Amino acid sequence: MSLQETGILARIRALLPGGWDLTDDCGALPPTLPGRQLLVTTDLMEAGQHFRLDWHPPDLLADKLLRVNLSDLDASGAEPFGYTLTLALGPEVAEGWLEAFLQGLAAASVETGVRVLGGDTVGRPSGLGLGLTAFGFASRWLRRDGLQPGDRLYVDQAPGASLRGLRKLEAGQRWDRAHPDPDLAAHLAPRPQLGLGVRLAALPEVHACLDLSDGLSRDLRNLAEASGCSIAVDPALDGDALRGGEDYARCFGSALSRSELESKLGIPLLEVGQALERREAPLLAYDGGLLRPLPDFSFDHFGRS
């Protein structure tokens, strides 16, 4: 394979489901059936900002790129069907690295049942940028703005593992395929429970949902602000759970109790807060017996060191 556009496209066509149809500048979306809504989400991942090439095996990076987008669709109640891929490649990206990346993306596409619909490739002076836009159909768009006072907030995976994995990488630990560390796996190869969001959307008592990617201190705030209410954070949550990002759990609000939801869904859930009528801040935490505003501890994509 050559790191020229023709060679890269040839490998994409050969490896990725749907690649054989990439013969034109445009791709086609299937028709939207009555009662269904087309949803779209997109993510950009930049080397040095979102991942490091010396930490992240290329096949796992491709798998993560796809699944984090599908996680956004799923949290909105959508069933995914396809995606477009954008590759911006610097000269330091080797042929073997790109081949492993595309092999990993092909395997993840088969496993999740989606196909490539189009995209673009471009050279750049240095670095690596990865863009993926995913499409899906929802019978009920499970939005962020439907939270109601009295709703309890739940997640389907305990937050904080990805942050622990990042700390281990920063301390020098590396991925070992023979002995995978669960915290490193949470950061390098997350496994959101795809399909759960569609099941949540089928429950009228589930009022709002999002993909837990920026950390609870940001994502709960996003839910509260979109819905015009406040959320009191569960006092049992520790600092890692509040600060950690990239957990890719469904974070949702419902009028049902945890036991009722666990019975309907057949999975364990963790309660992380309760929605209240709007108060002085969107996110609140208990300080003694009083509720006080909770700061945003999440990662700032535009922060300056």
C-alpha positions in Angstrom: 0.0 0.0 0.0 1.2 3.5 -0.8 0.5 6.5 1.3 -1.0 8.3 -1.6 -4.7 8.9 -2.0 -5.2 6.1 -4.6 -3.5 3.5 -2.5 -5.4 4.5 0.7 -8.7 4.5 -1.1 -7.9 1.0 -2.6 -7.4 -0.4 0.9 -10.6 1.3 2.2 -12.6 -0.2 -0.6 -11.1 -3.6 0.0 -11.4 -3.7 3.8 -14.3 -1.7 5.0 -17.9 -2.9 4.7 -19.6 -0.8 2.0 -16.2 0.2 0.6 -16.9 -1.4 -2.7 -19.6 1.2 -3.4 -17.2 4.2 -3.0 -17.0 5.1 -6.7 -18.3 8.7 -6.6 -17.7 11.9 -4.7 -21.0 11.5 -2.9 -22.5 8.6 -1.0 -26.2 7.8 -0.6 -28.3 7.7 2.6 -31.2 5.2 2.7 -34.7 6.7 2.7 -36.2 7.7 6.0 -39.2 5.5 6.8 -42.4 7.0 8.3 -42.2 7.4 12.0 -38.4 7.5 11.9 -35.9 10.4 12.2 -32.4 10.6 10.7 -29.8 11.6 13.2 -26.2 12.4 12.7 -23.1 12.9 14.9 -19.5 13.7 14.2 -16.2 13.6 16.1 -12.7 14.8 15.4 -9.7 13.2 17.1 -6.3 14.8 16.9 -2.9 13.2 17.8 -1.5 15.0 20.8 -4.9 16.3 21.8 -7.1 13.2 22.1 -4.6 10.4 21.8 -0.9 9.6 21.5 0.5 7.4 18.8 3.0 5.8 21.2 0.2 4.8 23.6 -2.6 3.9 21.4 -2.4 0.8 19.1 -3.8 1.7 15.7 -6.5 -1.0 15.6 -7.8 0.0 19.1 -7.8 3.7 18.0 -9.9 2.9 15.0 -12.3 0.8 17.1 -12.6 3.7 19.6 -13.1 6.3 16.8 -16.1 4.3 15.5 -17.7 3.3 18.8 -17.6 6.7 20.4 -19.7 8.0 17.5 -22.0 5.1 17.6 -22.4 5.7 21.3 -23.7 9.2 20.7 -26.3 7.9 18.3 -27.3 5.1 20.6 -27.7 7.5 23.6 -30.1 9.5 21.3 -32.2 6.3 20.7 -30.9 5.7 17.2 -29.9 2.5 15.4 -26.7 3.3 13.4 -26.3 2.2 9.8 -23.2 3.9 8.4 -20.5 6.6 8.6 -18.1 8.7 6.6 -14.4 8.7 7.4 -11.9 11.6 7.0 -8.1 10.9 7.3 -5.6 13.8 7.5 -2.2 12.1 7.4 1.3 13.6 8.1 4.4 12.1 6.6 5.3 10.3 9.9 2.3 8.0 9.6 3.7 4.7 8.3 2.0 2.4 5.8 1.9 -0.4 8.4 0.3 1.8 11.0 -2.5 2.9 8.5 -3.0 -0.7 7.4 -3.5 -1.8 11.0 -5.9 1.1 11.6 -8.0 0.2 8.6 -8.0 -3.5 9.7 -9.3 -2.4 13.1 -11.9 -0.2 11.7 -13.1 -3.0 9.4 -13.4 -5.4 12.3 -15.3 -2.9 14.4 -17.6 -2.1 11.5 -18.5 -5.7 11.0 -19.0 -6.2 14.8 -21.3 -3.2 15.1 -23.1 -3.8 11.7 -22.3 -0.5 10.0 -20.8 0.4 6.7 -18.7 3.2 5.3 -20.6 5.7 3.1 -17.9 8.1 2.0 -15.3 10.5 3.3 -12.0 12.1 2.4 -8.3 11.7 2.7 -5.7 14.6 2.8 -2.1 15.0 3.5 -0.8 17.5 6.1 2.6 18.8 7.0 2.7 16.8 10.3 0.5 14.9 12.7 -2.6 12.9 12.4 -6.3 13.9 12.4 -9.2 11.4 12.3 -12.8 12.4 11.6 -15.9 10.2 11.6 -19.5 11.2 11.0 -22.1 8.5 11.8 -25.7 8.3 10.8 -28.7 6.4 12.3 -32.5 6.3 12.5 -34.5 6.8 15.6 -38.2 6.1 16.3 -38.0 8.4 19.3 -35.2 10.9 19.5 -34.1 10.7 23.2 -32.9 14.2 23.7 -31.2 16.1 26.6 -34.0 18.6 27.2 -36.7 16.3 28.6 -35.5 15.9 32.2 -38.2 16.5 34.7 -37.9 17.6 38.4 -38.0 14.4 40.5 -36.3 12.3 37.9 -33.5 10.1 39.1 -30.3 10.1 37.0 -28.6 6.7 36.2 -25.6 5.4 34.3 -25.1 1.9 33.0 -21.3 1.8 33.7 -19.4 3.1 36.7 -17.6 6.3 35.7 -13.9 7.0 36.3 -12.2 3.9 34.8 -11.0 5.7 31.7 -9.4 8.5 33.8 -7.6 5.8 35.8 -6.4 4.3 32.6 -5.1 7.7 31.4 -3.2 8.1 34.7 -1.6 4.7 34.2 -0.5 5.6 30.7 1.0 8.9 32.0 2.9 6.9 34.6 4.5 4.6 32.0 2.2 1.6 31.8 1.4 0.3 28.3 -1.3 -1.9 26.7 -0.5 -5.6 26.9 -2.8 -7.7 24.7 -1.9 -10.8 26.6 -2.9 -9.3 30.0 -5.3 -6.4 29.3 -5.6 -4.0 32.2 -9.3 -3.1 32.7 -8.6 0.6 33.2 -6.4 0.8 30.1 -9.1 -1.0 28.2 -11.6 1.6 29.4 -9.5 4.4 28.0 -8.0 2.7 24.8 -10.8 0.4 23.8 -14.1 1.5 25.4 -17.1 -0.7 25.0 -20.3 1.3 25.3 -23.4 -0.8 25.6 -24.7 -0.2 22.1 -28.4 -0.9 21.7 -29.2 0.1 25.3 -30.2 3.6 24.2 -32.7 2.2 21.7 -34.3 0.2 24.6 -34.3 3.3 26.8 -36.0 5.3 24.1 -38.8 2.7 24.1 -39.6 3.5 27.7 -41.8 6.6 28.0 -40.7 7.0 31.6 -37.2 7.7 30.4 -37.2 11.4 29.8 -33.7 12.4 28.7 -30.3 10.8 27.9 -26.8 11.6 26.7 -23.5 9.8 26.1 -21.2 10.2 29.2 -18.1 11.4 27.5 -17.0 14.7 29.1 -17.3 13.6 32.8 -20.2 13.7 35.1 -19.5 17.3 36.3 -20.0 18.4 32.7 -22.5 16.0 31.3 -25.0 16.3 34.2 -24.6 20.1 33.9 -25.4 19.7 30.2 -28.6 17.7 31.0 -29.7 20.3 33.6 -29.1 23.3 31.4 -30.8 21.8 28.4 -33.9 20.9 30.6 -34.0 24.1 32.6 -33.6 22.4 36.0 -30.9 21.6 38.5 -29.3 18.3 39.5 -28.2 17.3 42.9 -25.2 14.9 42.6 -25.3 11.7 44.6 -23.0 12.2 47.6 -21.5 8.7 47.2 -19.7 9.6 44.0 -15.9 10.1 44.3 -13.7 12.6 42.6 -12.7 10.3 39.8 -16.3 9.7 38.9 -17.0 13.4 38.7 -13.8 14.4 36.9 -13.3 11.4 34.6 -14.3 11.7 30.9 -14.5 9.2 28.0 -16.6 6.7 30.0 -19.2 6.3 27.1 -22.1 5.2 29.4 -25.7 6.1 28.9 -26.5 8.8 31.4 -30.3 9.2 31.6 -33.1 10.5 33.7 -36.2 8.6 34.5 -39.3 8.7 36.8 -38.8 4.9 37.5 -36.8 3.6 40.4 -33.5 1.8 39.9 -35.1 -1.5 40.8 -37.8 -1.0 38.2 -35.4 -0.1 35.5 -33.0 -2.9 36.3 -35.9 -5.3 36.1 -37.0 -4.0 32.7 -33.5 -3.7 31.3 -31.9 -6.7 32.9 -28.6 -4.9 33.7 -27.3 -3.2 36.9 -27.4 0.6 37.1 -25.7 3.2 39.2 -27.7 6.2 40.5 -25.8 9.5 40.2 -28.2 12.2 41.0 -31.7 13.7 41.1 -33.3 16.4 39.1 -34.8 19.4 41.0 -36.6 22.6 40.2 -34.1 25.2 38.9 -32.0 26.6 41.7 -29.0 29.0 41.8 -26.8 26.6 39.7 -27.4 23.8 37.3 -25.3 21.3 39.3 -25.4 21.0 43.1 -23.6 18.9 45.7 -24.2 18.3 49.4 -22.0 20.3 51.7 -23.0 19.1 55.1 -26.8 19.3 54.9 -26.9 22.1 52.3 -26.8 21.9 48.5 -24.1 24.2 47.0 -23.0 24.8 43.4 -20.6 22.1 42.1 -17.7 23.3 39.9 -17.1 21.9 36.4 -14.1 19.6 36.8 -14.1 18.3 33.2 -11.4 18.5 30.5 -11.4 21.9 28.6 -10.8 21.2 24.9 -9.8 24.9 24.4 -7.8 25.3 27.6 -4.3 26.7 27.6 -1.5 25.2 29.7 
